[in-house]
Amino acid sequence: MIGEFDIYGVYFPVFAIFAAIAFLFQVVIKRLLNAYGFYRLVWHPALFDLAMYVILIGVVTAAGVSLLPLA
């Protein structure tokens, strides 16, 4: 997966864009889980958030690679 996004003449690595999208998804999911009281059941919330981010970045990267032919 080699590619870059050109945003007004500034080149961004594809992985940085995918990481930002995964972070936005994580913020939304974290707020939903917090609203429903899910974090009361989690032993280590920061570790859970990290694991959720790693999973989301994998999903976003896999979806992005299959949808955006950049190479």
N, C-alpha and C positions, 0 to 999 in steps of 0.2 A: 504494500500500500504506500506508494510514493505519490504525493500530490500536494498541491497547495491551493488555497482559496485566495483570490485576488479581491480585496475589498478596498476600493478607491486607491489603488496603487500600492497598497500594503499587503504583502504576502503573509498569510498565516498557515502554519502546518495543519494538515487535516486532523491530526490527533488533538491539537489544541482546540479546534472547533468541536470535535466530538466530546472532549472533556468538559467543555462549557455546557454543551447540551445535556450531558449526563448530570452535571451539577444542578442545572435547572430542574430536571426531573427529580433529583434527590430532594431538593428543597420542597417541591410540591408534595412528594410522598411523605416526607418527614412531617410536614404540617398536618397532613391527613391522619397519619398514625398518632401524632400527638393529640389531635382533636378527639380521637376515639379512645384515648387512654392506653394505647398499646405499650408505651414506654414504661408503664408501671410494671410490666411483665418482663422487661429486658434487664438483664443483670448489669451490663456495661453499655450504656447508650452510645458512647463515642466509638467503641469497637463495632457495635451494630451499624452505626452510620458509615463507618469506613468500609465494612463488608458490603453494605448496600450500594455504596458508590462504586466499588470495584465490579460488582455484578452489573450495575447499570452502564458503566463505561464499556464493558464487554458486549453488552446487548446493543448499545448505540453504535459501537465500532463495527460489529457484525452486520447490523442493518445498513449502516452507511456504506460499507464496502460492497454489499450486494446491490444497493440502489444507485450508488454514484460510481460510475466507471471512471476513475481518475488516472489510472496508470496507462 
